[in-house]
Amino acid sequence: MIQRIQSLFLLVVILLNAVLIFYLPLWTTSDDVEMYAISQPIAISLFLLSSLVTLITIFLFKKRKFQFVLGRLNIILNFVLVGVFAYWTLSLPGEMDISEKGIGMLLPIISIVFIALANKAIKKDEDLVKSVDRLR
């Protein structure tokens, strides 16, 4: 299970979405106060939901097709998170006080890359199993 490359990619996604969100700021306000995901209920819920889906995906290693579908769902969830961040940064100046964007806003994009790599490896495993079944 863990020795498969897609499991390692998915573990990196869990590290990004469940651990680093508490250490990397999303943005800095004009008062030099760093805002983390824990202070934004929408952001923390989407990050943790993505982590939960990724954790479930890791343990479904015998159901590769469903694992692939959950990976796609997780990519969509991370795109929603990117959309929320884009909305927050492009909103009117009076609504949110974002002075400088932090590295935490890039975490969903990095997660999407690793989930796509994991899905590619899952697809490769599924193709390998199908080719072996044809030989029988």
DSSP file (Angstrom, degrees, kcal/mol; ACC not computed):
  #  RESIDUE AA STRUCTURE BP1 BP2  ACC     N-H-->O    O-->H-N    N-H-->O    O-->H-N    TCO  KAPPA ALPHA  PHI   PSI    X-CA   Y-CA   Z-CA
    1    1 A M    >         0   0    0      0, 0.0     3,-0.8     0, 0.0     6,-0.3   0.000 360.0 360.0 360.0 -58.3    0.0    0.0    0.0
    2    2 A I  T 3   +     0   0    0      1,-0.2     6,-0.1     5,-0.1     9,-0.1   0.749 360.0  67.4 -76.5 -23.1    2.6    2.6    1.1
    3    3 A Q  T 3  S+     0   0    0      4,-0.1    -1,-0.2     5,-0.0     2,-0.2   0.638  79.9  97.1 -74.0 -11.7    5.2    1.3   -1.3
    4    4 A R  S X> S-     0   0    0     -3,-0.8     4,-1.3     1,-0.1     3,-0.6  -0.563  79.5-130.6 -78.0 142.3    3.2    2.4   -4.3
    5    5 A I  H 3> S+     0   0    0      1,-0.3     4,-2.1    -2,-0.2     5,-0.2   0.840 105.9  57.7 -64.2 -34.3    4.2    5.7   -5.8
    6    6 A Q  H 3> S+     0   0    0      1,-0.2     4,-2.3     2,-0.2    -1,-0.3   0.847 102.4  55.3 -67.5 -30.3    0.7    7.0   -5.8
    7    7 A S  H <> S+     0   0    0     -3,-0.6     4,-2.0    -6,-0.3    -1,-0.2   0.878 107.3  49.8 -67.0 -36.4    0.4    6.5   -2.1
    8    8 A L  H  X S+     0   0    0     -4,-1.3     4,-1.8     2,-0.2    -2,-0.2   0.903 110.2  50.0 -67.8 -40.4    3.5    8.6   -1.6
    9    9 A F  H  X S+     0   0    0     -4,-2.1     4,-1.6     1,-0.2    -2,-0.2   0.912 111.7  48.7 -62.0 -41.4    2.0   11.4   -3.7
   10   10 A L  H  X S+     0   0    0     -4,-2.3     4,-2.0     1,-0.2    -2,-0.2   0.838 107.0  55.6 -70.1 -31.9   -1.2   11.2   -1.7
   11   11 A L  H  X S+     0   0    0     -4,-2.0     4,-2.3     2,-0.2    -1,-0.2   0.869 105.2  53.1 -65.8 -35.5    0.7   11.3    1.5
   12   12 A V  H  X S+     0   0    0     -4,-1.8     4,-2.5     2,-0.2    -2,-0.2   0.894 107.1  52.2 -64.0 -38.9    2.3   14.6    0.3
   13   13 A V  H  X S+     0   0    0     -4,-1.6     4,-2.9     2,-0.2     5,-0.2   0.901 108.9  49.6 -63.8 -40.9   -1.2   15.9   -0.3
   14   14 A I  H  X>S+     0   0    0     -4,-2.0     4,-2.3     2,-0.2     5,-0.6   0.913 110.4  50.9 -63.9 -41.4   -2.2   15.1    3.2
   15   15 A L  I  X>S+     0   0    0     -4,-2.3     5,-2.2     1,-0.2     4,-1.2   0.915 114.4  44.1 -60.8 -43.2    0.9   16.8    4.5
   16   16 A L  I  <5S+     0   0    0     -4,-2.5     5,-0.4     3,-0.2    -2,-0.2   0.933 121.6  36.4 -66.5 -46.7    0.1   19.9    2.5
   17   17 A N  I  <5S+     0   0    0     -4,-2.9    34,-0.2    -5,-0.2    -2,-0.2   0.661 127.7  30.3 -88.1 -16.9   -3.6   20.1    3.3
   18   18 A A  I  <5S+     0   0    0     -4,-2.3    -3,-0.2    -5,-0.2    -2,-0.1   0.678 129.9  23.9-114.2 -23.0   -3.7   18.9    6.9
   19   19 A V  I ><<S+     0   0    0     -4,-1.2     3,-1.5    -5,-0.6     4,-0.4   0.829 116.2  50.1-110.4 -51.9   -0.4   20.0    8.4
   20   20 A L  G >><S+     0   0    0     -5,-2.2     4,-2.4     1,-0.3     3,-1.0   0.691  94.4  74.3 -69.6 -17.7    1.1   22.9    6.6
   21   21 A I  G 34 S+     0   0    0     -5,-0.4    16,-1.0     1,-0.3    17,-0.4   0.755  96.1  52.0 -66.6 -20.6   -2.1   25.0    6.7
   22   22 A F  G <4 S+     0   0    0     -3,-1.5    -1,-0.3    14,-0.1    -2,-0.2   0.630 117.6  36.6 -86.7 -14.0   -1.4   25.6   10.3
   23   23 A Y  T <4 S+     0   0    0     -3,-1.0    -2,-0.2    -4,-0.4    -3,-0.1   0.659 106.1  66.7-111.4 -22.9    2.2   26.8    9.7
   24   24 A L  S  < S-     0   0    0     -4,-2.4    13,-0.4    79,-0.1    -1,-0.1  -0.894  79.8-129.3-106.2 126.0    2.0   28.7    6.4
   25   25 A P        -     0   0    0      0, 0.0    79,-2.4     0, 0.0    80,-0.4  -0.413   2.7-149.0 -74.5 147.8    0.0   32.0    6.3
   26   26 A L  S    S-     0   0    0      9,-2.9    76,-3.3     1,-0.3    79,-0.4   0.894  75.5 -24.1 -78.0 -44.2   -2.7   32.6    3.7
   27   27 A W  E     -AB  35 101A   0      8,-1.2     8,-3.3    74,-0.3     2,-0.4  -0.972  57.0-120.7-158.9 169.7   -2.1   36.3    3.6
   28   28 A T  E     -AB  34 100A   0     72,-3.1    71,-2.2    -2,-0.3    72,-2.2  -0.971  27.8-135.7-118.4 133.1   -0.9   39.2    5.7
   29   29 A T    >   -     0   0    0      4,-2.5     3,-1.6    -2,-0.4    69,-0.2  -0.234  32.5 -98.9 -79.0 174.6   -3.1   42.1    6.5
   30   30 A S  T 3  S+     0   0    0      1,-0.3    -1,-0.1    67,-0.2    68,-0.1   0.681 124.4  61.1 -68.8 -16.1   -2.1   45.8    6.2
   31   31 A D  T 3  S-     0   0    0      2,-0.1    -1,-0.3     0, 0.0     3,-0.1   0.223 120.8-108.4 -91.0  13.5   -1.5   45.7   10.0
   32   32 A D  S <  S+     0   0    0     -3,-1.6     2,-0.6     1,-0.2    -2,-0.1   0.816  72.1 144.5  60.2  35.2    1.2   43.0    9.5
   33   33 A V        -     0   0    0     -4,-0.0    -4,-2.5     2,-0.0     2,-0.4  -0.916  46.6-135.1-101.8 123.9   -1.1   40.3   11.1
   34   34 A E  E     -A   28   0A   0     -2,-0.6     2,-0.5    -6,-0.2    -6,-0.2  -0.651  14.6-149.7 -81.7 130.2   -0.7   36.9    9.4
   35   35 A M  E     -A   27   0A   0     -8,-3.3    -9,-2.9    -2,-0.4    -8,-1.2  -0.879  13.3-166.1-102.7 127.7   -3.9   35.1    8.7
   36   36 A Y    >   -     0   0    0     -2,-0.5     3,-1.3   -11,-0.2     4,-0.3  -0.608  35.9-105.2-106.4 168.4   -3.9   31.3    8.8
   37   37 A A  G >  S+     0   0    0    -16,-1.0     3,-1.4   -13,-0.4     7,-0.7   0.774 114.1  69.9 -65.2 -25.8   -6.5   28.9    7.5
   38   38 A I  G 3  S+     0   0    0    -17,-0.4    -1,-0.3     1,-0.3   -16,-0.1   0.778  95.9  53.6 -64.8 -24.9   -7.6   28.2   11.0
   39   39 A S  G <  S+     0   0    0     -3,-1.3    -1,-0.3     1,-0.1    -2,-0.2   0.546 100.6  67.1 -87.3  -6.6   -9.1   31.7   11.2
   40   40 A Q    <>  -     0   0    0     -3,-1.4     4,-2.6    -4,-0.3     5,-0.3  -0.931  67.4-162.0-115.3 107.7  -11.2   31.2    8.0
   41   41 A P  H  > S+     0   0    0      0, 0.0     4,-1.9     0, 0.0     5,-0.2   0.847  90.0  50.3 -60.7 -35.6  -13.9   28.5    8.5
   42   42 A I  H  > S+     0   0    0      2,-0.2     4,-2.2     1,-0.2     5,-0.2   0.939 113.2  45.6 -67.1 -45.4  -14.5   28.0    4.7
   43   43 A A  H  > S+     0   0    0      1,-0.2     4,-2.6     2,-0.2     5,-0.2   0.931 114.2  46.9 -64.9 -46.9  -10.8   27.5    4.1
   44   44 A I  H  X S+     0   0    0     -4,-2.6     4,-2.4    -7,-0.7     5,-0.2   0.886 112.7  50.1 -65.9 -37.5  -10.1   25.2    7.0
   45   45 A S  H  X S+     0   0    0     -4,-1.9     4,-2.2    -5,-0.3    -1,-0.2   0.912 113.2  45.3 -68.5 -40.3  -13.2   23.1    6.1
   46   46 A L  H  X S+     0   0    0     -4,-2.2     4,-2.2     2,-0.2    -2,-0.2   0.900 113.9  49.6 -69.1 -39.7  -12.2   22.7    2.5
   47   47 A F  H  X S+     0   0    0     -4,-2.6     4,-2.0    -5,-0.2    -2,-0.2   0.939 114.6  43.8 -62.1 -46.6   -8.6   21.9    3.4
   48   48 A L  H  X S+     0   0    0     -4,-2.4     4,-2.3     2,-0.2    -2,-0.2   0.848 111.5  53.5 -71.0 -33.1   -9.6   19.3    5.9
   49   49 A L  H  X S+     0   0    0     -4,-2.2     4,-2.4    -5,-0.2    -1,-0.2   0.903 109.2  49.7 -64.8 -40.5  -12.3   17.8    3.6
   50   50 A S  H  X S+     0   0    0     -4,-2.2     4,-2.1     2,-0.2    -2,-0.2   0.894 110.7  50.0 -63.4 -40.0   -9.6   17.4    0.9
   51   51 A S  H  X S+     0   0    0     -4,-2.0     4,-2.4   -34,-0.2    -2,-0.2   0.895 110.5  50.0 -65.0 -39.9   -7.3   15.7    3.4
   52   52 A L  H  X S+     0   0    0     -4,-2.3     4,-2.3     2,-0.2    -2,-0.2   0.918 110.6  48.6 -65.5 -43.9  -10.1   13.3    4.4
   53   53 A V  H  X S+     0   0    0     -4,-2.4     4,-2.1     1,-0.2    -1,-0.2   0.893 112.1  50.2 -63.1 -38.7  -10.8   12.4    0.8
   54   54 A T  H  X S+     0   0    0     -4,-2.1     4,-1.9     2,-0.2    -2,-0.2   0.905 109.5  50.3 -66.0 -41.2   -7.1   11.9    0.2
   55   55 A L  H  X S+     0   0    0     -4,-2.4     4,-1.4     1,-0.2    -2,-0.2   0.902 111.4  48.0 -64.1 -40.9   -6.8    9.6    3.3
   56   56 A I  H  X S+     0   0    0     -4,-2.3     4,-0.5     1,-0.2    -1,-0.2   0.890 108.8  55.6 -64.2 -38.9   -9.8    7.6    2.1
   57   57 A T  H >< S+     0   0    0     -4,-2.1     3,-0.9     1,-0.2    -2,-0.2   0.876 103.4  54.7 -62.4 -38.5   -8.2    7.3   -1.3
   58   58 A I  H 3< S+     0   0    0     -4,-1.9     3,-0.5     1,-0.2    -1,-0.2   0.904 108.0  48.3 -62.3 -41.4   -5.0    5.9    0.1
   59   59 A F  H 3< S+     0   0    0     -4,-1.4     3,-0.3     1,-0.2    -1,-0.2   0.483  96.6  71.6 -83.7  -1.2   -6.8    3.0    1.9
   60   60 A L    X<  +     0   0    0     -3,-0.9     3,-1.3    -4,-0.5     7,-0.3  -0.199  57.1 134.9-100.0  41.4   -8.9    2.1   -1.2
   61   61 A F  T 3   +     0   0    0     -3,-0.5     3,-0.2     1,-0.3    -1,-0.2   0.682  66.9  56.2 -68.1 -17.5   -5.8    0.6   -3.0
   62   62 A K  T 3  S+     0   0    0     -3,-0.3     2,-0.7     1,-0.2    -1,-0.3   0.664 101.5  59.2 -85.8 -16.3   -7.7   -2.5   -4.0
   63   63 A K    <>  +     0   0    0     -3,-1.3     4,-2.2     1,-0.2    -1,-0.2  -0.726  64.6 169.1-111.6  79.8  -10.4   -0.5   -5.8
   64   64 A R  H  > S+     0   0    0     -2,-0.7     4,-2.2     1,-0.2    -1,-0.2   0.845  72.7  53.1 -65.5 -36.7   -8.4    1.4   -8.4
   65   65 A K  H  > S+     0   0    0      2,-0.2     4,-1.9     1,-0.2    -1,-0.2   0.925 112.8  43.9 -65.7 -43.4  -11.3    2.8  -10.4
   66   66 A F  H  > S+     0   0    0      2,-0.2     4,-2.5     1,-0.2    -2,-0.2   0.855 111.4  55.3 -68.6 -34.0  -13.0    4.3   -7.3
   67   67 A Q  H  X S+     0   0    0     -4,-2.2     4,-1.8    -7,-0.3    -2,-0.2   0.896 107.6  49.7 -62.7 -40.8   -9.6    5.6   -6.2
   68   68 A F  H  X S+     0   0    0     -4,-2.2     4,-1.9     2,-0.2    -2,-0.2   0.896 110.2  50.0 -64.5 -41.5   -9.2    7.3   -9.5
   69   69 A V  H  X S+     0   0    0     -4,-1.9     4,-2.4     1,-0.2    -2,-0.2   0.906 109.6  50.8 -65.1 -42.3  -12.7    8.9   -9.2
   70   70 A L  H  X S+     0   0    0     -4,-2.5     4,-2.2     1,-0.2    -1,-0.2   0.855 107.4  54.8 -64.8 -33.4  -11.9   10.1   -5.7
   71   71 A G  H  X S+     0   0    0     -4,-1.8     4,-2.0     2,-0.2    -1,-0.2   0.914 108.6  47.3 -63.9 -42.4   -8.8   11.7   -7.0
   72   72 A R  H  X S+     0   0    0     -4,-1.9     4,-2.2     2,-0.2    -2,-0.2   0.907 111.2  51.3 -64.7 -41.3  -10.8   13.6   -9.6
   73   73 A L  H  X S+     0   0    0     -4,-2.4     4,-2.3     1,-0.2    -2,-0.2   0.891 109.4  51.1 -60.8 -39.4  -13.2   14.7   -6.9
   74   74 A N  H  X S+     0   0    0     -4,-2.2     4,-2.2     2,-0.2    -1,-0.2   0.866 107.1  53.0 -68.0 -36.5  -10.3   15.9   -4.8
   75   75 A I  H  X S+     0   0    0     -4,-2.0     4,-2.0     2,-0.2    -1,-0.2   0.919 110.0  48.4 -63.2 -42.6   -8.9   17.9   -7.8
   76   76 A I  H  X S+     0   0    0     -4,-2.2     4,-2.1     2,-0.2    -2,-0.2   0.903 110.0  52.6 -63.0 -41.2  -12.3   19.6   -8.2
   77   77 A L  H  X S+     0   0    0     -4,-2.3     4,-1.8     1,-0.2    -1,-0.2   0.891 109.9  48.0 -62.2 -40.5  -12.4   20.3   -4.4
   78   78 A N  H  X S+     0   0    0     -4,-2.2     4,-2.2     2,-0.2    -1,-0.2   0.841 108.4  54.4 -71.0 -32.3   -9.0   21.9   -4.6
   79   79 A F  H  X S+     0   0    0     -4,-2.0     4,-2.3     2,-0.2    -2,-0.2   0.877 106.5  52.4 -65.8 -36.4  -10.1   24.0   -7.6
   80   80 A V  H  X S+     0   0    0     -4,-2.1     4,-2.3     2,-0.2    -2,-0.2   0.909 108.9  50.3 -61.8 -41.7  -13.0   25.2   -5.5
   81   81 A L  H  X S+     0   0    0     -4,-1.8     4,-2.2     2,-0.2    -2,-0.2   0.896 109.3  50.2 -64.3 -40.5  -10.5   26.2   -2.9
   82   82 A V  H  X S+     0   0    0     -4,-2.2     4,-2.5     1,-0.2    -1,-0.2   0.902 110.2  51.7 -62.7 -40.4   -8.4   28.0   -5.5
   83   83 A G  H  X S+     0   0    0     -4,-2.3     4,-2.4     2,-0.2    -2,-0.2   0.892 107.9  50.9 -63.0 -40.7  -11.6   29.8   -6.6
   84   84 A V  H  X S+     0   0    0     -4,-2.3     4,-2.4     2,-0.2    -1,-0.2   0.920 111.8  47.5 -62.9 -43.6  -12.4   30.9   -3.0
   85   85 A F  H  X S+     0   0    0     -4,-2.2     4,-2.4     2,-0.2    -2,-0.2   0.896 111.3  50.9 -64.6 -39.5   -8.9   32.3   -2.6
   86   86 A A  H  X S+     0   0    0     -4,-2.5     4,-1.9     2,-0.2    -2,-0.2   0.899 110.4  49.8 -64.7 -39.9   -9.1   34.1   -6.0
   87   87 A Y  H  X S+     0   0    0     -4,-2.4     4,-0.7     1,-0.2    -2,-0.2   0.917 111.1  49.3 -63.4 -43.0  -12.5   35.6   -4.9
   88   88 A W  H  < S+     0   0    0     -4,-2.4     3,-0.5     1,-0.2    -2,-0.2   0.898 114.1  44.5 -64.6 -40.2  -11.0   36.7   -1.6
   89   89 A T  H  < S+     0   0    0     -4,-2.4    -1,-0.2     1,-0.2    -2,-0.2   0.796 117.9  43.6 -76.7 -26.3   -8.0   38.4   -3.2
   90   90 A L  H  < S+     0   0    0     -4,-1.9    -1,-0.2    -5,-0.2    -2,-0.2   0.380  89.4 113.3 -98.3   4.1  -10.0   40.0   -6.0
   91   91 A S  S  < S-     0   0    0     -4,-0.7    -3,-0.1    -3,-0.5     5,-0.0  -0.216  83.8 -72.8 -71.0 167.4  -12.8   41.2   -3.8
   92   92 A L    >>  -     0   0    0      1,-0.1     3,-1.6     2,-0.1     4,-1.1  -0.261  45.1-115.5 -60.8 146.8  -13.4   44.9   -3.2
   93   93 A P  T 34 S+     0   0    0      0, 0.0    -1,-0.1     0, 0.0     5,-0.1   0.772 112.2  55.8 -58.5 -28.2  -10.8   46.6   -0.9
   94   94 A G  T 34 S+     0   0    0      1,-0.2     3,-0.1     3,-0.1    -2,-0.1   0.701 101.7  57.5 -78.7 -17.8  -13.3   47.4    1.8
   95   95 A E  T <4 S+     0   0    0     -3,-1.6     2,-0.4     1,-0.3    -1,-0.2   0.932 117.2  14.8 -81.4 -46.7  -14.5   43.8    2.2
   96   96 A M     <  -     0   0    0     -4,-1.1     2,-1.0    -8,-0.1    -1,-0.3  -0.979  67.4-137.2-131.4 144.2  -11.3   42.0    3.1
   97   97 A D        +     0   0    0     -2,-0.4     2,-0.7    -3,-0.1   -67,-0.2  -0.710  37.2 158.9-103.1  82.2   -8.0   43.5    4.2
   98   98 A I        +     0   0    0     -2,-1.0   -69,-0.2     1,-0.2     3,-0.1  -0.913   6.1 164.1-108.5 111.5   -5.4   41.5    2.2
   99   99 A S        +     0   0    0    -71,-2.2     2,-0.4    -2,-0.7   -70,-0.2   0.871  70.0  10.6 -91.3 -44.4   -2.1   43.4    2.0
  100  100 A E  E    S-B   28   0A   0    -72,-2.2   -72,-3.1     0, 0.0    -1,-0.3  -0.996  75.3-125.1-141.3 131.5    0.2   40.6    0.9
  101  101 A K  E     -B   27   0A   0     -2,-0.4   -74,-0.3   -74,-0.2     2,-0.2  -0.494  27.6-142.8 -76.7 144.6   -0.5   37.1   -0.2
  102  102 A G    >   -     0   0    0    -76,-3.3     3,-1.2    -2,-0.2     4,-0.2  -0.509  25.6-105.1-102.7 173.1    1.1   34.2    1.6
  103  103 A I  G >  S+     0   0    0      1,-0.2     3,-1.7    -2,-0.2     4,-0.4   0.706 109.2  77.5 -69.6 -20.2    2.5   30.9    0.5
  104  104 A G  G >  S+     0   0    0    -79,-2.4     3,-0.8     1,-0.3    -1,-0.2   0.739  82.4  65.4 -63.6 -23.0   -0.5   29.2    1.9
  105  105 A M  G <  S+     0   0    0     -3,-1.2     4,-0.3   -79,-0.4    -1,-0.3   0.673  97.1  56.5 -73.7 -15.2   -2.6   30.2   -1.0
  106  106 A L  G <> S+     0   0    0     -3,-1.7     4,-2.2    -4,-0.2     3,-0.3   0.572  81.4  89.2 -89.0 -10.1   -0.4   28.0   -3.3
  107  107 A L  H <> S+     0   0    0     -3,-0.8     4,-2.4    -4,-0.4    -1,-0.2   0.882  84.9  51.2 -58.7 -41.7   -1.1   24.8   -1.3
  108  108 A P  H  > S+     0   0    0      0, 0.0     4,-2.2     0, 0.0    -1,-0.2   0.883 109.9  50.6 -64.2 -34.6   -4.2   23.8   -3.3
  109  109 A I  H  > S+     0   0    0     -4,-0.3     4,-1.7    -3,-0.3    -2,-0.2   0.918 111.7  46.6 -67.6 -42.4   -2.3   24.3   -6.6
  110  110 A I  H  X S+     0   0    0     -4,-2.2     4,-2.0     1,-0.2    -1,-0.2   0.887 111.5  52.9 -64.9 -38.2    0.6   22.1   -5.4
  111  111 A S  H  X S+     0   0    0     -4,-2.4     4,-2.6    -5,-0.2     5,-0.2   0.893 105.2  54.4 -63.1 -40.3   -2.0   19.6   -4.1
  112  112 A I  H  X S+     0   0    0     -4,-2.2     4,-2.3     1,-0.2    -1,-0.2   0.902 107.4  51.1 -60.9 -40.7   -3.6   19.4   -7.5
  113  113 A V  H  X S+     0   0    0     -4,-1.7     4,-2.1     1,-0.2    -1,-0.2   0.933 112.4  45.1 -62.8 -46.1   -0.3   18.6   -9.1
  114  114 A F  H  X S+     0   0    0     -4,-2.0     4,-2.1     2,-0.2    -2,-0.2   0.858 112.6  50.8 -69.2 -34.3    0.4   15.8   -6.7
  115  115 A I  H  X S+     0   0    0     -4,-2.6     4,-2.7     2,-0.2    -1,-0.2   0.896 109.4  51.4 -68.5 -38.6   -3.1   14.4   -7.0
  116  116 A A  H  X S+     0   0    0     -4,-2.3     4,-2.0    -5,-0.2    -2,-0.2   0.900 110.2  49.3 -63.9 -39.7   -2.8   14.4  -10.8
  117  117 A L  H  X S+     0   0    0     -4,-2.1     4,-1.9     2,-0.2    -2,-0.2   0.897 111.4  49.5 -64.4 -39.8    0.5   12.5  -10.5
  118  118 A A  H  X S+     0   0    0     -4,-2.1     4,-2.4     2,-0.2    -2,-0.2   0.912 109.9  50.7 -65.4 -41.9   -1.2   10.0   -8.3
  119  119 A N  H  X S+     0   0    0     -4,-2.7     4,-2.5     1,-0.2    -1,-0.2   0.870 107.9  53.5 -64.1 -35.9   -4.1    9.6  -10.7
  120  120 A K  H  X S+     0   0    0     -4,-2.0     4,-1.8     2,-0.2    -1,-0.2   0.906 110.8  45.9 -64.0 -41.2   -1.6    9.0  -13.5
  121  121 A A  H  X S+     0   0    0     -4,-1.9     4,-2.1     2,-0.2    -2,-0.2   0.865 111.6  51.9 -69.6 -36.3    0.1    6.2  -11.5
  122  122 A I  H  X S+     0   0    0     -4,-2.4     4,-2.4     2,-0.2    -2,-0.2   0.916 109.9  49.5 -64.7 -43.0   -3.3    4.7  -10.6
  123  123 A K  H  X S+     0   0    0     -4,-2.5     4,-2.3     1,-0.2    -2,-0.2   0.881 109.3  52.2 -62.7 -38.6   -4.3    4.7  -14.3
  124  124 A K  H  X S+     0   0    0     -4,-1.8     4,-2.0     2,-0.2    -1,-0.2   0.900 109.8  48.6 -65.1 -41.2   -1.0    3.0  -15.1
  125  125 A D  H  X S+     0   0    0     -4,-2.1     4,-2.3     2,-0.2    -2,-0.2   0.907 111.0  50.5 -63.4 -42.1   -1.6    0.3  -12.5
  126  126 A E  H  X S+     0   0    0     -4,-2.4     4,-2.2     1,-0.2    -2,-0.2   0.903 110.3  49.4 -64.7 -40.7   -5.1   -0.3  -13.8
  127  127 A D  H  X S+     0   0    0     -4,-2.3     4,-2.1     2,-0.2    -1,-0.2   0.880 110.1  51.9 -65.0 -37.3   -3.8   -0.6  -17.4
  128  128 A L  H  X S+     0   0    0     -4,-2.0     4,-1.8     2,-0.2    -2,-0.2   0.907 110.2  47.7 -64.8 -42.4   -1.2   -3.1  -16.2
  129  129 A V  H  X S+     0   0    0     -4,-2.3     4,-2.1     1,-0.2    -2,-0.2   0.891 111.4  51.1 -66.9 -38.2   -3.8   -5.2  -14.4
  130  130 A K  H  X S+     0   0    0     -4,-2.2     4,-1.4     1,-0.2    -2,-0.2   0.885 109.4  50.4 -65.9 -37.7   -6.0   -5.1  -17.5
  131  131 A S  H  X S+     0   0    0     -4,-2.1     4,-0.9     1,-0.2    -1,-0.2   0.860 110.2  49.3 -70.0 -33.8   -3.1   -6.3  -19.7
  132  132 A V  H  X S+     0   0    0     -4,-1.8     4,-0.7     1,-0.2     3,-0.4   0.874 108.3  54.2 -70.1 -37.6   -2.3   -9.2  -17.4
  133  133 A D  H >< S+     0   0    0     -4,-2.1     3,-0.5     1,-0.2    -2,-0.2   0.826 103.5  56.9 -65.5 -30.8   -6.0  -10.2  -17.4
  134  134 A R  H 3< S+     0   0    0     -4,-1.4    -1,-0.2     1,-0.2    -2,-0.2   0.814 101.9  56.1 -69.0 -29.1   -5.9  -10.3  -21.2
  135  135 A L  H 3<        0   0    0     -4,-0.9    -1,-0.2    -3,-0.4    -2,-0.2   0.699 360.0 360.0 -76.5 -18.6   -3.0  -12.8  -21.2
  136  136 A R    <<        0   0    0     -4,-0.7    -1,-0.2    -3,-0.5    -2,-0.1   0.489 360.0 360.0 -74.4 360.0   -4.9  -15.3  -19.0
